[in-house]
Amino acid sequence: MAGALGRFGWSEIAAVRLREQRVRNTSQRFIELVLHDPDAYLARAPKLVRSTASMNARLGFGPASMATNTLTVPPEAVLDAMRRHCPDLAVQR
């Protein structure tokens, strides 16, 4: 997979989960990729990901998360597509 989160292989993903974070009067949903070795990922991740990793950790998120409001399809459709591509992928809701 490649994109704003950088590049990583399917074998690096331990699980995927749909998360929600409340901020003031709104909530934001995220798709979080739970990685087997987050430190190895961060060593090669884009600068923006590295700079936000500690903030994400304080909120209880791993370094590889994407806000669902940036998607053109529902997050469930993304999770379904990921499961079709990688049937053994653990999806936590």
LUMLOPA-683014 format. One record per atom (N, C-alpha, C, O, CB): residue in one letter; atom name; x, y, z. Coordinates in Angstrom, 3 decimals, decimal comma. Glycine has a CB too. Layout:
<recs>
{rec 'a'; 'CA'; {X; Y; Z}}
...
</recs>
This chain:
<recs>
{rec 'm'; 'N'; {0,852; -1,180; 0,000}}
{rec 'm'; 'CA'; {0,000; 0,000; 0,000}}
{rec 'm'; 'C'; {0,892; 1,236; 0,000}}
{rec 'm'; 'O'; {1,975; 1,226; 0,584}}
{rec 'm'; 'CB'; {-0,966; 0,002; 1,227}}
{rec 'a'; 'N'; {0,439; 2,286; -0,649}}
{rec 'a'; 'CA'; {1,192; 3,537; -0,663}}
{rec 'a'; 'C'; {0,201; 4,698; -0,658}}
{rec 'a'; 'O'; {-0,951; 4,544; -1,062}}
{rec 'a'; 'CB'; {2,142; 3,614; -1,904}}
{rec 'g'; 'N'; {0,645; 5,822; -0,213}}
{rec 'g'; 'CA'; {-0,196; 7,009; -0,171}}
{rec 'g'; 'C'; {0,363; 7,987; 0,836}}
{rec 'g'; 'O'; {1,568; 8,000; 1,090}}
{rec 'g'; 'CB'; {-1,650; 6,648; 0,173}}
{rec 'a'; 'N'; {-0,504; 8,812; 1,418}}
{rec 'a'; 'CA'; {-0,072; 9,828; 2,369}}
{rec 'a'; 'C'; {0,595; 9,219; 3,605}}
{rec 'a'; 'O'; {1,410; 9,870; 4,259}}
{rec 'a'; 'CB'; {-1,257; 10,675; 2,790}}
{rec 'l'; 'N'; {0,249; 7,983; 3,918}}
{rec 'l'; 'CA'; {0,854; 7,315; 5,070}}
{rec 'l'; 'C'; {2,222; 6,730; 4,746}}
{rec 'l'; 'O'; {2,921; 6,258; 5,643}}
{rec 'l'; 'CB'; {-0,061; 6,220; 5,572}}
{rec 'g'; 'N'; {2,604; 6,757; 3,488}}
{rec 'g'; 'CA'; {3,866; 6,160; 3,080}}
{rec 'g'; 'C'; {3,634; 4,791; 2,480}}
{rec 'g'; 'O'; {2,530; 4,470; 2,039}}
{rec 'g'; 'CB'; {4,824; 6,065; 4,259}}
{rec 'r'; 'N'; {4,669; 3,996; 2,468}}
{rec 'r'; 'CA'; {4,629; 2,687; 1,820}}
{rec 'r'; 'C'; {4,843; 1,591; 2,848}}
{rec 'r'; 'O'; {5,739; 1,674; 3,688}}
{rec 'r'; 'CB'; {5,688; 2,592; 0,707}}
{rec 'f'; 'N'; {4,011; 0,568; 2,772}}
{rec 'f'; 'CA'; {4,190; -0,610; 3,608}}
{rec 'f'; 'C'; {3,481; -1,773; 2,955}}
{rec 'f'; 'O'; {2,586; -1,593; 2,129}}
{rec 'f'; 'CB'; {3,660; -0,373; 5,044}}
{rec 'g'; 'N'; {3,896; -2,978; 3,340}}
{rec 'g'; 'CA'; {3,310; -4,183; 2,762}}
{rec 'g'; 'C'; {2,156; -4,694; 3,605}}
{rec 'g'; 'O'; {2,045; -4,386; 4,792}}
{rec 'g'; 'CB'; {4,365; -5,268; 2,612}}
{rec 'w'; 'N'; {1,300; -5,483; 2,967}}
{rec 'w'; 'CA'; {0,179; -6,090; 3,689}}
{rec 'w'; 'C'; {0,664; -6,905; 4,867}}
{rec 'w'; 'O'; {0,002; -6,949; 5,904}}
{rec 'w'; 'CB'; {-0,646; -6,968; 2,757}}
{rec 's'; 'N'; {1,818; -7,557; 4,725}}
{rec 's'; 'CA'; {2,337; -8,398; 5,809}}
{rec 's'; 'C'; {2,730; -7,584; 7,044}}
{rec 's'; 'O'; {2,896; -8,151; 8,124}}
{rec 's'; 'CB'; {3,539; -9,190; 5,320}}
{rec 'e'; 'N'; {2,879; -6,276; 6,902}}
{rec 'e'; 'CA'; {3,221; -5,420; 8,043}}
{rec 'e'; 'C'; {2,006; -5,052; 8,886}}
{rec 'e'; 'O'; {2,151; -4,549; 10,001}}
{rec 'e'; 'CB'; {3,896; -4,157; 7,556}}
{rec 'i'; 'N'; {0,808; -5,299; 8,359}}
{rec 'i'; 'CA'; {-0,418; -4,904; 9,052}}
{rec 'i'; 'C'; {-0,920; -6,065; 9,902}}
{rec 'i'; 'O'; {-1,237; -7,134; 9,381}}
{rec 'i'; 'CB'; {-1,508; -4,456; 8,042}}
{rec 'a'; 'N'; {-0,989; -5,847; 11,207}}
{rec 'a'; 'CA'; {-1,489; -6,868; 12,132}}
{rec 'a'; 'C'; {-3,013; -6,878; 12,147}}
{rec 'a'; 'O'; {-3,628; -7,940; 12,250}}
{rec 'a'; 'CB'; {-0,945; -6,624; 13,553}}
{rec 'a'; 'N'; {-3,619; -5,706; 12,045}}
{rec 'a'; 'CA'; {-5,083; -5,584; 12,077}}
{rec 'a'; 'C'; {-5,459; -4,198; 11,584}}
{rec 'a'; 'O'; {-4,622; -3,304; 11,468}}
{rec 'a'; 'CB'; {-5,650; -5,836; 13,519}}
{rec 'v'; 'N'; {-6,734; -4,051; 11,300}}
{rec 'v'; 'CA'; {-7,303; -2,756; 10,914}}
{rec 'v'; 'C'; {-8,488; -2,518; 11,835}}
{rec 'v'; 'O'; {-9,255; -3,435; 12,128}}
{rec 'v'; 'CB'; {-7,735; -2,720; 9,382}}
{rec 'r'; 'N'; {-8,631; -1,277; 12,290}}
{rec 'r'; 'CA'; {-9,796; -1,005; 13,122}}
{rec 'r'; 'C'; {-10,381; 0,362; 12,820}}
{rec 'r'; 'O'; {-9,673; 1,298; 12,446}}
{rec 'r'; 'CB'; {-9,431; -1,101; 14,595}}
{rec 'l'; 'N'; {-11,668; 0,450; 12,990}}
{rec 'l'; 'CA'; {-12,392; 1,707; 12,826}}
{rec 'l'; 'C'; {-12,481; 2,346; 14,203}}
{rec 'l'; 'O'; {-13,010; 1,745; 15,138}}
{rec 'l'; 'CB'; {-13,825; 1,487; 12,191}}
{rec 'r'; 'N'; {-11,961; 3,566; 14,327}}
{rec 'r'; 'CA'; {-11,905; 4,250; 15,620}}
{rec 'r'; 'C'; {-12,654; 5,568; 15,530}}
{rec 'r'; 'O'; {-12,882; 6,091; 14,439}}
{rec 'r'; 'CB'; {-10,438; 4,487; 16,061}}
{rec 'e'; 'N'; {-13,027; 6,092; 16,664}}
{rec 'e'; 'CA'; {-13,702; 7,385; 16,720}}
{rec 'e'; 'C'; {-13,072; 8,217; 17,830}}
{rec 'e'; 'O'; {-12,804; 7,710; 18,919}}
{rec 'e'; 'CB'; {-15,236; 7,213; 16,955}}
{rec 'q'; 'N'; {-12,840; 9,482; 17,553}}
{rec 'q'; 'CA'; {-12,248; 10,409; 18,518}}
{rec 'q'; 'C'; {-13,172; 11,606; 18,655}}
{rec 'q'; 'O'; {-13,479; 12,278; 17,670}}
{rec 'q'; 'CB'; {-10,814; 10,856; 18,081}}
{rec 'r'; 'N'; {-13,612; 11,871; 19,872}}
{rec 'r'; 'CA'; {-14,451; 13,048; 20,117}}
{rec 'r'; 'C'; {-13,565; 14,245; 20,411}}
{rec 'r'; 'O'; {-12,642; 14,172; 21,223}}
{rec 'r'; 'CB'; {-15,437; 12,799; 21,291}}
{rec 'v'; 'N'; {-13,862; 15,350; 19,735}}
{rec 'v'; 'CA'; {-13,156; 16,608; 19,947}}
{rec 'v'; 'C'; {-14,215; 17,685; 20,060}}
{rec 'v'; 'O'; {-14,945; 17,971; 19,110}}
{rec 'v'; 'CB'; {-12,132; 16,917; 18,786}}
{rec 'r'; 'N'; {-14,282; 18,272; 21,236}}
{rec 'r'; 'CA'; {-15,305; 19,272; 21,550}}
{rec 'r'; 'C'; {-16,698; 18,698; 21,273}}
{rec 'r'; 'O'; {-17,076; 17,702; 21,889}}
{rec 'r'; 'CB'; {-15,078; 20,570; 20,724}}
{rec 'n'; 'N'; {-17,455; 19,291; 20,378}}
{rec 'n'; 'CA'; {-18,829; 18,847; 20,112}}
{rec 'n'; 'C'; {-18,956; 17,947; 18,892}}
{rec 'n'; 'O'; {-20,069; 17,634; 18,470}}
{rec 'n'; 'CB'; {-19,716; 20,038; 19,933}}
{rec 't'; 'N'; {-17,847; 17,533; 18,327}}
{rec 't'; 'CA'; {-17,903; 16,685; 17,139}}
{rec 't'; 'C'; {-17,094; 15,406; 17,370}}
{rec 't'; 'O'; {-16,314; 15,304; 18,317}}
{rec 't'; 'CB'; {-17,372; 17,447; 15,897}}
{rec 's'; 'N'; {-17,297; 14,463; 16,504}}
{rec 's'; 'CA'; {-16,475; 13,257; 16,550}}
{rec 's'; 'C'; {-15,920; 12,999; 15,156}}
{rec 's'; 'O'; {-16,549; 13,309; 14,144}}
{rec 's'; 'CB'; {-17,295; 12,030; 17,063}}
{rec 'q'; 'N'; {-14,754; 12,438; 15,136}}
{rec 'q'; 'CA'; {-14,073; 12,122; 13,881}}
{rec 'q'; 'C'; {-13,778; 10,638; 13,868}}
{rec 'q'; 'O'; {-13,267; 10,094; 14,847}}
{rec 'q'; 'CB'; {-12,764; 12,955; 13,710}}
{rec 'r'; 'N'; {-14,097; 9,980; 12,765}}
{rec 'r'; 'CA'; {-13,801; 8,558; 12,609}}
{rec 'r'; 'C'; {-12,500; 8,392; 11,843}}
{rec 'r'; 'O'; {-12,167; 9,182; 10,960}}
{rec 'r'; 'CB'; {-14,956; 7,827; 11,887}}
{rec 'f'; 'N'; {-11,770; 7,333; 12,207}}
{rec 'f'; 'CA'; {-10,484; 7,026; 11,602}}
{rec 'f'; 'C'; {-10,428; 5,551; 11,261}}
{rec 'f'; 'O'; {-11,046; 4,726; 11,933}}
{rec 'f'; 'CB'; {-9,326; 7,412; 12,538}}
{rec 'i'; 'N'; {-9,688; 5,222; 10,220}}
{rec 'i'; 'CA'; {-9,293; 3,851; 9,959}}
{rec 'i'; 'C'; {-7,850; 3,762; 10,430}}
{rec 'i'; 'O'; {-6,970; 4,455; 9,920}}
{rec 'i'; 'CB'; {-9,458; 3,448; 8,423}}
{rec 'e'; 'N'; {-7,624; 2,902; 11,407}}
{rec 'e'; 'CA'; {-6,282; 2,744; 11,964}}
{rec 'e'; 'C'; {-5,688; 1,420; 11,505}}
{rec 'e'; 'O'; {-6,327; 0,373; 11,604}}
{rec 'e'; 'CB'; {-6,313; 2,817; 13,510}}
{rec 'l'; 'N'; {-4,484; 1,476; 11,012}}
{rec 'l'; 'CA'; {-3,740; 0,280; 10,649}}
{rec 'l'; 'C'; {-2,854; -0,066; 11,837}}
{rec 'l'; 'O'; {-1,950; 0,696; 12,180}}
{rec 'l'; 'CB'; {-2,895; 0,489; 9,332}}
{rec 'v'; 'N'; {-3,104; -1,192; 12,456}}
{rec 'v'; 'CA'; {-2,301; -1,657; 13,582}}
{rec 'v'; 'C'; {-1,136; -2,439; 12,986}}
{rec 'v'; 'O'; {-1,335; -3,460; 12,329}}
{rec 'v'; 'CB'; {-3,149; -2,542; 14,594}}
{rec 'l'; 'N'; {0,064; -1,957; 13,217}}
{rec 'l'; 'CA'; {1,254; -2,525; 12,573}}
{rec 'l'; 'C'; {2,002; -3,464; 13,509}}
{rec 'l'; 'O'; {2,027; -3,259; 14,723}}
{rec 'l'; 'CB'; {2,188; -1,409; 12,104}}
{rec 'h'; 'N'; {2,607; -4,491; 12,935}}
{rec 'h'; 'CA'; {3,429; -5,413; 13,713}}
{rec 'h'; 'C'; {4,633; -4,695; 14,323}}
{rec 'h'; 'O'; {4,991; -4,948; 15,473}}
{rec 'h'; 'CB'; {3,898; -6,579; 12,835}}
{rec 'd'; 'N'; {5,262; -3,796; 13,549}}
{rec 'd'; 'CA'; {6,465; -3,092; 14,005}}
{rec 'd'; 'C'; {6,348; -1,599; 13,679}}
{rec 'd'; 'O'; {6,892; -1,137; 12,676}}
{rec 'd'; 'CB'; {7,742; -3,697; 13,345}}
{rec 'p'; 'N'; {5,635; -0,841; 14,531}}
{rec 'p'; 'CA'; {5,448; 0,590; 14,255}}
{rec 'p'; 'C'; {6,763; 1,372; 14,145}}
{rec 'p'; 'O'; {6,854; 2,323; 13,369}}
{rec 'p'; 'CB'; {4,596; 1,204; 15,341}}
{rec 'd'; 'N'; {7,782; 0,974; 14,919}}
{rec 'd'; 'CA'; {9,051; 1,704; 14,873}}
{rec 'd'; 'C'; {9,730; 1,578; 13,514}}
{rec 'd'; 'O'; {10,291; 2,550; 13,008}}
{rec 'd'; 'CB'; {9,986; 1,199; 15,963}}
{rec 'a'; 'N'; {9,682; 0,387; 12,922}}
{rec 'a'; 'CA'; {10,268; 0,199; 11,593}}
{rec 'a'; 'C'; {9,526; 1,050; 10,565}}
{rec 'a'; 'O'; {10,145; 1,644; 9,682}}
{rec 'a'; 'CB'; {10,229; -1,293; 11,184}}
{rec 'y'; 'N'; {8,206; 1,107; 10,682}}
{rec 'y'; 'CA'; {7,403; 1,942; 9,791}}
{rec 'y'; 'C'; {7,773; 3,414; 9,959}}
{rec 'y'; 'O'; {7,977; 4,121; 8,972}}
{rec 'y'; 'CB'; {5,901; 1,734; 10,062}}
{rec 'l'; 'N'; {7,862; 3,877; 11,209}}
{rec 'l'; 'CA'; {8,172; 5,291; 11,453}}
{rec 'l'; 'C'; {9,554; 5,677; 10,936}}
{rec 'l'; 'O'; {9,774; 6,821; 10,536}}
{rec 'l'; 'CB'; {8,083; 5,594; 12,940}}
{rec 'a'; 'N'; {10,480; 4,728; 10,945}}
{rec 'a'; 'CA'; {11,833; 5,022; 10,460}}
{rec 'a'; 'C'; {11,839; 5,415; 8,988}}
{rec 'a'; 'O'; {12,737; 6,130; 8,545}}
{rec 'a'; 'CB'; {12,741; 3,817; 10,672}}
{rec 'r'; 'N'; {10,854; 4,961; 8,230}}
{rec 'r'; 'CA'; {10,822; 5,279; 6,786}}
{rec 'r'; 'C'; {9,573; 6,062; 6,384}}
{rec 'r'; 'O'; {9,378; 6,345; 5,202}}
{rec 'r'; 'CB'; {10,894; 3,993; 5,966}}
{rec 'a'; 'N'; {8,736; 6,411; 7,343}}
{rec 'a'; 'CA'; {7,477; 7,110; 7,062}}
{rec 'a'; 'C'; {7,730; 8,549; 6,606}}
{rec 'a'; 'O'; {8,787; 9,116; 6,880}}
{rec 'a'; 'CB'; {6,576; 7,106; 8,307}}
{rec 'p'; 'N'; {6,757; 9,132; 5,910}}
{rec 'p'; 'CA'; {6,876; 10,542; 5,527}}
{rec 'p'; 'C'; {7,020; 11,439; 6,761}}
{rec 'p'; 'O'; {6,579; 11,089; 7,856}}
{rec 'p'; 'CB'; {5,651; 10,976; 4,698}}
{rec 'k'; 'N'; {7,629; 12,568; 6,564}}
{rec 'k'; 'CA'; {7,907; 13,501; 7,663}}
{rec 'k'; 'C'; {6,634; 13,871; 8,437}}
{rec 'k'; 'O'; {6,663; 13,933; 9,666}}
{rec 'k'; 'CB'; {8,570; 14,773; 7,117}}
{rec 'l'; 'N'; {5,536; 14,113; 7,748}}
{rec 'l'; 'CA'; {4,289; 14,474; 8,425}}
{rec 'l'; 'C'; {3,836; 13,369; 9,371}}
{rec 'l'; 'O'; {3,389; 13,656; 10,482}}
{rec 'l'; 'CB'; {3,191; 14,769; 7,399}}
{rec 'v'; 'N'; {3,941; 12,129; 8,957}}
{rec 'v'; 'CA'; {3,558; 10,996; 9,816}}
{rec 'v'; 'C'; {4,467; 10,941; 11,032}}
{rec 'v'; 'O'; {3,991; 10,760; 12,153}}
{rec 'v'; 'CB'; {3,626; 9,655; 9,034}}
{rec 'r'; 'N'; {5,760; 11,095; 10,825}}
{rec 'r'; 'CA'; {6,702; 11,056; 11,955}}
{rec 'r'; 'C'; {6,429; 12,185; 12,932}}
{rec 'r'; 'O'; {6,516; 11,987; 14,144}}
{rec 'r'; 'CB'; {8,150; 11,138; 11,455}}
{rec 's'; 'N'; {6,102; 13,365; 12,426}}
{rec 's'; 'CA'; {5,881; 14,507; 13,311}}
{rec 's'; 'C'; {4,578; 14,415; 14,099}}
{rec 's'; 'O'; {4,454; 15,036; 15,155}}
{rec 's'; 'CB'; {5,887; 15,777; 12,508}}
{rec 't'; 'N'; {3,617; 13,660; 13,612}}
{rec 't'; 'CA'; {2,348; 13,529; 14,333}}
{rec 't'; 'C'; {2,256; 12,232; 15,150}}
{rec 't'; 'O'; {1,273; 12,019; 15,860}}
{rec 't'; 'CB'; {1,194; 13,590; 13,349}}
{rec 'a'; 'N'; {3,260; 11,380; 15,055}}
{rec 'a'; 'CA'; {3,216; 10,075; 15,719}}
{rec 'a'; 'C'; {3,075; 10,195; 17,234}}
{rec 'a'; 'O'; {2,301; 9,452; 17,838}}
{rec 'a'; 'CB'; {4,466; 9,284; 15,386}}
{rec 's'; 'N'; {3,801; 11,109; 17,853}}
{rec 's'; 'CA'; {3,721; 11,213; 19,318}}
{rec 's'; 'C'; {2,357; 11,741; 19,752}}
{rec 's'; 'O'; {1,832; 11,317; 20,782}}
{rec 's'; 'CB'; {4,837; 12,130; 19,856}}
{rec 'm'; 'N'; {1,781; 12,657; 18,987}}
{rec 'm'; 'CA'; {0,438; 13,151; 19,300}}
{rec 'm'; 'C'; {-0,585; 12,021; 19,158}}
{rec 'm'; 'O'; {-1,462; 11,864; 20,006}}
{rec 'm'; 'CB'; {0,062; 14,341; 18,375}}
{rec 'n'; 'N'; {-0,469; 11,240; 18,089}}
{rec 'n'; 'CA'; {-1,366; 10,102; 17,897}}
{rec 'n'; 'C'; {-1,246; 9,118; 19,058}}
{rec 'n'; 'O'; {-2,252; 8,594; 19,537}}
{rec 'n'; 'CB'; {-1,060; 9,394; 16,567}}
{rec 'a'; 'N'; {-0,026; 8,868; 19,507}}
{rec 'a'; 'CA'; {0,191; 7,933; 20,616}}
{rec 'a'; 'C'; {-0,487; 8,437; 21,892}}
{rec 'a'; 'O'; {-1,073; 7,642; 22,627}}
{rec 'a'; 'CB'; {1,702; 7,729; 20,861}}
{rec 'r'; 'N'; {-0,418; 9,737; 22,166}}
{rec 'r'; 'CA'; {-1,089; 10,298; 23,351}}
{rec 'r'; 'C'; {-2,596; 10,110; 23,282}}
{rec 'r'; 'O'; {-3,254; 9,996; 24,316}}
{rec 'r'; 'CB'; {-0,762; 11,785; 23,496}}
{rec 'l'; 'N'; {-3,152; 10,077; 22,069}}
{rec 'l'; 'CA'; {-4,591; 9,881; 21,890}}
{rec 'l'; 'C'; {-4,964; 8,398; 21,832}}
{rec 'l'; 'O'; {-6,139; 8,050; 21,721}}
{rec 'l'; 'CB'; {-5,057; 10,580; 20,618}}
{rec 'g'; 'N'; {-3,951; 7,530; 21,910}}
{rec 'g'; 'CA'; {-4,208; 6,098; 21,878}}
{rec 'g'; 'C'; {-4,249; 5,490; 20,490}}
{rec 'g'; 'O'; {-4,741; 4,376; 20,311}}
{rec 'g'; 'CB'; {-5,478; 5,821; 22,555}}
{rec 'f'; 'N'; {-3,733; 6,221; 19,499}}
{rec 'f'; 'CA'; {-3,705; 5,748; 18,121}}
{rec 'f'; 'C'; {-2,287; 5,352; 17,740}}
{rec 'f'; 'O'; {-1,313; 5,881; 18,277}}
{rec 'f'; 'CB'; {-4,243; 6,826; 17,161}}
{rec 'g'; 'N'; {-2,187; 4,422; 16,811}}
{rec 'g'; 'CA'; {-0,900; 4,084; 16,226}}
{rec 'g'; 'C'; {-0,514; 5,138; 15,195}}
{rec 'g'; 'O'; {-1,284; 6,064; 14,943}}
{rec 'g'; 'CB'; {-0,939; 2,681; 15,585}}
{rec 'p'; 'N'; {0,662; 5,010; 14,600}}
{rec 'p'; 'CA'; {1,134; 6,029; 13,664}}
{rec 'p'; 'C'; {0,458; 6,013; 12,296}}
{rec 'p'; 'O'; {0,566; 6,988; 11,552}}
{rec 'p'; 'CB'; {2,590; 5,870; 13,476}}
{rec 'a'; 'N'; {-0,236; 4,932; 11,948}}
{rec 'a'; 'CA'; {-0,826; 4,824; 10,606}}
{rec 'a'; 'C'; {-2,349; 4,872; 10,696}}
{rec 'a'; 'O'; {-3,013; 3,839; 10,770}}
{rec 'a'; 'CB'; {-0,370; 3,515; 9,909}}
{rec 's'; 'N'; {-2,883; 6,076; 10,686}}
{rec 's'; 'CA'; {-4,334; 6,278; 10,756}}
{rec 's'; 'C'; {-4,750; 7,265; 9,681}}
{rec 's'; 'O'; {-4,003; 8,181; 9,335}}
{rec 's'; 'CB'; {-4,767; 6,785; 12,162}}
{rec 'm'; 'N'; {-5,953; 7,067; 9,157}}
{rec 'm'; 'CA'; {-6,462; 8,019; 8,168}}
{rec 'm'; 'C'; {-7,876; 8,436; 8,554}}
{rec 'm'; 'O'; {-8,710; 7,607; 8,919}}
{rec 'm'; 'CB'; {-6,442; 7,404; 6,737}}
{rec 'a'; 'N'; {-8,123; 9,727; 8,468}}
{rec 'a'; 'CA'; {-9,448; 10,258; 8,778}}
{rec 'a'; 'C'; {-10,431; 9,819; 7,694}}
{rec 'a'; 'O'; {-10,129; 9,897; 6,503}}
{rec 'a'; 'CB'; {-9,413; 11,811; 8,899}}
{rec 't'; 'N'; {-11,590; 9,366; 8,110}}
{rec 't'; 'CA'; {-12,564; 8,883; 7,131}}
{rec 't'; 'C'; {-13,239; 10,022; 6,373}}
{rec 't'; 'O'; {-13,823; 9,798; 5,314}}
{rec 't'; 'CB'; {-13,616; 8,038; 7,821}}
{rec 'n'; 'N'; {-13,163; 11,253; 6,910}}
{rec 'n'; 'CA'; {-13,805; 12,366; 6,196}}
{rec 'n'; 'C'; {-13,054; 12,743; 4,919}}
{rec 'n'; 'O'; {-13,540; 13,562; 4,140}}
{rec 'n'; 'CB'; {-13,903; 13,584; 7,108}}
{rec 't'; 'N'; {-11,887; 12,160; 4,698}}
{rec 't'; 'CA'; {-11,139; 12,417; 3,463}}
{rec 't'; 'C'; {-11,459; 11,394; 2,381}}
{rec 't'; 'O'; {-10,999; 11,519; 1,246}}
{rec 't'; 'CB'; {-9,643; 12,414; 3,744}}
{rec 'l'; 'N'; {-12,254; 10,371; 2,736}}
{rec 'l'; 'CA'; {-12,569; 9,298; 1,798}}
{rec 'l'; 'C'; {-13,760; 9,662; 0,921}}
{rec 'l'; 'O'; {-14,635; 10,423; 1,333}}
{rec 'l'; 'CB'; {-12,851; 8,003; 2,550}}
{rec 't'; 'N'; {-13,786; 9,118; -0,278}}
{rec 't'; 'CA'; {-14,918; 9,346; -1,185}}
{rec 't'; 'C'; {-15,958; 8,241; -1,079}}
{rec 't'; 'O'; {-16,992; 8,292; -1,744}}
{rec 't'; 'CB'; {-14,428; 9,453; -2,623}}
{rec 'v'; 'N'; {-15,684; 7,242; -0,243}}
{rec 'v'; 'CA'; {-16,611; 6,129; 0,000}}
{rec 'v'; 'C'; {-16,735; 5,941; 1,506}}
{rec 'v'; 'O'; {-15,882; 6,418; 2,254}}
{rec 'v'; 'CB'; {-16,120; 4,803; -0,697}}
{rec 'p'; 'N'; {-17,775; 5,258; 1,964}}
{rec 'p'; 'CA'; {-17,896; 4,999; 3,405}}
{rec 'p'; 'C'; {-16,713; 4,170; 3,916}}
{rec 'p'; 'O'; {-16,175; 3,347; 3,176}}
{rec 'p'; 'CB'; {-19,223; 4,270; 3,709}}
{rec 'p'; 'N'; {-16,306; 4,375; 5,163}}
{rec 'p'; 'CA'; {-15,165; 3,622; 5,688}}
{rec 'p'; 'C'; {-15,393; 2,109; 5,671}}
{rec 'p'; 'O'; {-14,440; 1,345; 5,514}}
{rec 'p'; 'CB'; {-14,865; 4,071; 7,101}}
{rec 'e'; 'N'; {-16,623; 1,675; 5,827}}
{rec 'e'; 'CA'; {-16,921; 0,251; 5,777}}
{rec 'e'; 'C'; {-16,586; -0,339; 4,409}}
{rec 'e'; 'O'; {-16,175; -1,495; 4,310}}
{rec 'e'; 'CB'; {-18,392; 0,008; 6,107}}
{rec 'a'; 'N'; {-16,760; 0,455; 3,358}}
{rec 'a'; 'CA'; {-16,407; 0,000; 2,008}}
{rec 'a'; 'C'; {-14,899; -0,188; 1,883}}
{rec 'a'; 'O'; {-14,442; -1,112; 1,210}}
{rec 'a'; 'CB'; {-16,906; 1,005; 0,947}}
{rec 'v'; 'N'; {-14,131; 0,674; 2,524}}
{rec 'v'; 'CA'; {-12,666; 0,540; 2,511}}
{rec 'v'; 'C'; {-12,271; -0,733; 3,255}}
{rec 'v'; 'O'; {-11,445; -1,505; 2,769}}
{rec 'v'; 'CB'; {-11,980; 1,790; 3,156}}
{rec 'l'; 'N'; {-12,860; -0,955; 4,434}}
{rec 'l'; 'CA'; {-12,545; -2,160; 5,206}}
{rec 'l'; 'C'; {-12,920; -3,417; 4,429}}
{rec 'l'; 'O'; {-12,172; -4,395; 4,428}}
{rec 'l'; 'CB'; {-13,276; -2,139; 6,558}}
{rec 'd'; 'N'; {-14,077; -3,393; 3,767}}
{rec 'd'; 'CA'; {-14,491; -4,546; 2,959}}
{rec 'd'; 'C'; {-13,510; -4,807; 1,819}}
{rec 'd'; 'O'; {-13,169; -5,958; 1,545}}
{rec 'd'; 'CB'; {-15,899; -4,323; 2,393}}
{rec 'a'; 'N'; {-13,053; -3,739; 1,150}}
{rec 'a'; 'CA'; {-12,097; -3,891; 0,049}}
{rec 'a'; 'C'; {-10,766; -4,437; 0,566}}
{rec 'a'; 'O'; {-10,136; -5,264; -0,093}}
{rec 'a'; 'CB'; {-11,877; -2,539; -0,670}}
{rec 'm'; 'N'; {-10,342; -3,982; 1,731}}
{rec 'm'; 'CA'; {-9,101; -4,481; 2,319}}
{rec 'm'; 'C'; {-9,230; -5,969; 2,637}}
{rec 'm'; 'O'; {-8,299; -6,742; 2,411}}
{rec 'm'; 'CB'; {-8,744; -3,684; 3,596}}
{rec 'r'; 'N'; {-10,377; -6,361; 3,157}}
{rec 'r'; 'CA'; {-10,611; -7,774; 3,485}}
{rec 'r'; 'C'; {-10,665; -8,644; 2,230}}
{rec 'r'; 'O'; {-10,191; -9,780; 2,241}}
{rec 'r'; 'CB'; {-11,914; -7,925; 4,275}}
{rec 'r'; 'N'; {-11,242; -8,112; 1,149}}
{rec 'r'; 'CA'; {-11,262; -8,859; -0,112}}
{rec 'r'; 'C'; {-9,845; -9,058; -0,644}}
{rec 'r'; 'O'; {-9,511; -10,128; -1,154}}
{rec 'r'; 'CB'; {-12,123; -8,128; -1,160}}
{rec 'h'; 'N'; {-9,017; -8,024; -0,521}}
{rec 'h'; 'CA'; {-7,650; -8,106; -1,025}}
{rec 'h'; 'C'; {-6,778; -8,996; -0,137}}
{rec 'h'; 'O'; {-5,906; -9,711; -0,629}}
{rec 'h'; 'CB'; {-7,040; -6,708; -1,122}}
{rec 'c'; 'N'; {-7,019; -8,947; 1,150}}
{rec 'c'; 'CA'; {-6,211; -9,696; 2,114}}
{rec 'c'; 'C'; {-7,168; -10,402; 3,092}}
{rec 'c'; 'O'; {-7,406; -9,900; 4,191}}
{rec 'c'; 'CB'; {-5,205; -8,742; 2,881}}
{rec 'p'; 'N'; {-7,715; -11,563; 2,699}}
{rec 'p'; 'CA'; {-8,762; -12,246; 3,482}}
{rec 'p'; 'C'; {-8,372; -12,560; 4,932}}
{rec 'p'; 'O'; {-9,254; -12,641; 5,787}}
{rec 'p'; 'CB'; {-9,134; -13,526; 2,795}}
{rec 'd'; 'N'; {-7,093; -12,739; 5,232}}
{rec 'd'; 'CA'; {-6,663; -13,054; 6,588}}
{rec 'd'; 'C'; {-6,516; -11,818; 7,486}}
{rec 'd'; 'O'; {-6,188; -11,941; 8,667}}
{rec 'd'; 'CB'; {-5,356; -13,794; 6,535}}
{rec 'l'; 'N'; {-6,756; -10,641; 6,930}}
{rec 'l'; 'CA'; {-6,605; -9,408; 7,686}}
{rec 'l'; 'C'; {-7,638; -9,335; 8,807}}
{rec 'l'; 'O'; {-8,835; -9,486; 8,561}}
{rec 'l'; 'CB'; {-6,733; -8,194; 6,760}}
{rec 'a'; 'N'; {-7,184; -9,106; 10,020}}
{rec 'a'; 'CA'; {-8,087; -8,969; 11,171}}
{rec 'a'; 'C'; {-8,688; -7,569; 11,148}}
{rec 'a'; 'O'; {-7,963; -6,575; 11,109}}
{rec 'a'; 'CB'; {-7,334; -9,234; 12,527}}
{rec 'v'; 'N'; {-10,010; -7,498; 11,172}}
{rec 'v'; 'CA'; {-10,712; -6,218; 11,188}}
{rec 'v'; 'C'; {-11,429; -6,096; 12,522}}
{rec 'v'; 'O'; {-12,270; -6,928; 12,866}}
{rec 'v'; 'CB'; {-11,716; -6,095; 9,990}}
{rec 'q'; 'N'; {-11,092; -5,059; 13,265}}
{rec 'q'; 'CA'; {-11,699; -4,814; 14,566}}
{rec 'q'; 'C'; {-12,595; -3,595; 14,447}}
{rec 'q'; 'O'; {-12,186; -2,561; 13,918}}
{rec 'q'; 'CB'; {-10,617; -4,612; 15,672}}
{rec 'r'; 'N'; {-13,816; -3,719; 14,941}}
{rec 'r'; 'CA'; {-14,746; -2,573; 14,884}}
{rec 'r'; 'C'; {-15,057; -2,053; 16,244}}
{rec 'r'; 'O'; {-15,819; -1,096; 16,380}}
{rec 'r'; 'CB'; {-16,032; -2,950; 14,189}}
</recs>
